[in-house]
Amino acid sequence: MHAPLKANVEPANAHGSPAAIASAGLIALAVAMGIGRFAFTPVMPMMETDAGLTLRAAGWLAAANYLGYFLGASCAARLSLVQAVRGGLLLIAVVTFAMGLAHVFALQLCLRLLAGVASAWVLVHVSAWTLGRLLDLRRADANGIVYAGVGVGVAAAGLVCMAAMQVQWNSDRTWQVFGVLTLLATLALWRSFRSGAAMQASFGASTRIHWNADKRRLMWCYGALGFGYIIPATYLPDMAHRYITDPLVFGLAWPVFGAASALSTWIAARWLAHVEDRKLWSICYLLMMAGVALPALWPTLTAILIAALLVGGTYMVVTMLGLREARRAAGAEATSFIAVMTAAFAIGQIVGPLVVNAVAHRPHGFAAALLGAAVVLLLAAVSLWRSLRNP
């Protein structure tokens, strides 16, 4: 989901308190992910109702955003901190507001792609900045607060959509509200990111990777995360909407997903630090697999809410564990290898919505896509567990 890099930057508040640094990172990630990446998920049922959006069209819009993320991550290292964070947040504000004005599908595809590009810029640079600053202050433990921002943003976006449906706003107005909220957050963060220094690391890895079986295993297991989590992460509220029309009920799926994500990183850092990384990674995949498969096997609102807890409560933990293992396995090649891991993840999450597009029109096609994602996660969990004895 992201690839932390070392950045040669010196923001104006580089010597600020750990709380100020972590808070700035949390808010930036909440906007980049909660709105730039995933606001489409809770808005989707509204677009289906008032704009006639089909499940296949929704899949294309989701895939466009995830493709944008891949492209943005690939070029993020060429930007300065100011260009990436200020520019990225402003771009998210503009294209999100424009989603409430655009009614041509091709234009909507372009807007969601640009939102994905901008969210990747923000995520990569904010990760680099916060990790570096907190490490300098010997408060690496505060990283859990920063990455909780992803879940906070997801939960907040879900609550905004629940409120919008209660007051009977349409999807256009909701997109516009998200655009305004992004602009306000950008203005609040403006002074936190002032350095014009360019990042010195690049996804175009100058260090050649010396491949072995373990690195290949880690790459495909991390790629499995992209495919495994993205289908429920894209369609949970839509699945819930099929069983109940009350937005106060079906709308809960996305805030639950976000809250579980926000709490999971803090819990893992505080109480599960003693568990071996690959063992915890494997266990997380088994829990995620259950969450992905449950709505297919037991298609009820209860199953969808449980899925939101299981998937939301594991995907950010897996992100941190995967990147930590990448650093351990690659050593001096870590930056290059993390770039490859990120690319594998991005490809997985692009493929997920396209698979749904291919099978959604068939009987039980959506359930088959969920079960396919569950099988991928199971295979990855087994591979990780076996590597504990055969690294």
KAMO-V215731 format. One record per residue. NEAR is the number of other C-alpha atoms within 10 Angstrom. Layout:
NEAR
NEAR
This chain:
26
24
24
20
24
19
24
16
23
16
18
12
15
22
14
14
14
22
14
14
22
24
18
22
27
26
23
29
29
28
32
31
26
27
28
34
29
25
27
26
25
29
25
22
31
25
17
16
12
12
14
11
15
13
20
18
15
23
22
19
22
29
25
24
28
31
22
26
31
25
20
25
29
19
15
24
22
17
19
23
31
21
21
28
29
23
18
27
28
20
23
30
29
20
24
28
24
18
25
19
14
14
12
9
13
10
13
20
20
17
25
28
27
27
31
30
29
32
31
33
31
32
31
25
30
25
23
20
26
26
24
20
24
22
15
13
13
11
15
15
15
20
22
22
19
27
28
26
28
28
30
26
30
30
26
20
26
29
19
19
31
23
15
19
20
12
9
11
14
18
24
20
16
23
24
20
19
26
24
16
15
26
20
14
17
23
13
13
19
15
14
21
22
20
18
14
16
17
21
14
17
19
21
14
16
11
12
10
16
9
10
9
9
14
19
12
16
23
21
16
26
30
25
26
27
27
26
32
26
24
24
27
22
25
24
27
27
22
20
26
19
13
15
14
12
12
19
15
14
24
27
22
28
34
28
24
28
29
22
24
30
27
21
23
27
20
14
19
17
12
9
13
11
10
11
11
19
22
16
22
26
23
19
22
31
21
19
29
26
19
27
34
24
21
24
19
13
12
16
16
20
15
19
27
22
19
27
28
24
24
27
29
27
27
26
25
24
24
21
21
18
24
23
15
17
24
16
12
16
18
10
13
18
21
25
21
28
25
23
21
25
25
25
22
25
25
19
22
30
24
18
26
28
17
21
23
20
14
16
19
12
9
9
11
17
21
21
19
24
26
21
19
26
25
17
18
30
22
16
25
25
15
18
25
18
14
15
12
7
9
11
